[in-house]
């Protein structure tokens, strides 16, 4: 069964959008600024085997490092974005020793730019 879209208030929404845009009101009235959001793979230095391993996590940031850097180097003096702060201390399995480990030192967790 196909359900048609609800267009009952379409005209009112379009009119309100145009008025806001023309009157420079709200989000649609502000100038659009291009935000460059980069993708990063997350790596950590494993204390179990003394090697760096990918966490298998990709995050997007608009203020990350150009290539690769530790979280400490990237965010010294600034507040960590929530998606970065949650990476510190997470338990993960070392692929070499199979032991569960975590990295509490934000100088040992790295953001590596993808492409």
C-alpha positions, -999 to +999 in steps of 0.1 A: +000+000+000+014+034-010+008+063+013+010+097-003+031+125+014+014+148+038+014+182+019-014+198+039+009+226+053+035+227+024+024+262+013+027+276+048+061+262+054+074+275+020+060+309+027+076+310+062+109+298+048+110+325+021+101+352+046+128+341+070+154+339+042+145+373+029+144+389+063+176+372+073+159+355+103+168+323+120+191+296+105+180+301+070+187+338+071+224+335+081+252+334+057+263+299+049+299+292+059+317+262+045+328+238+072+354+213+062+348+181+081+376+155+079+374+118+087+399+102+110+408+066+119+416+062+156+447+043+167+461+036+201+495+026+214+491-008+231+509-012+264+505-050+261+526-055+230+542-020+225+526-015+190+501+009+175+467-007+166+436+007+149+406+008+171+383+002+141+366+035+147+362+064+123+352+098+135+344+131+118+359+164+131+360+199+118+391+208+139+413+177+138+449+175+127+459+179+091+476+144+089+480+126+121+486+135+157+479+124+193+448+137+210+469+156+234+489+174+207+457+182+187+436+195+217+462+210+241+444+240+258+411+232+242+381+211+253+379+176+237+350+170+214+326+144+230+333+118+203+371+122+211+367+122+249+349+089+249+380+072+232+402+076+263+402+045+285+379+023+264+387-013+267+398-031+236+415-064+227+451-064+217+452-082+183+486-097+192+482-108+228+444-112+228+444-095+262+419-067+270+436-034+274+429+003+275+448+035+269+443+062+295+471+085+282+457+108+255+492+112+241+490+075+231+457+078+212+461+090+177+439+106+150+450+096+115+434+115+086+417+094+060+422+106+024 
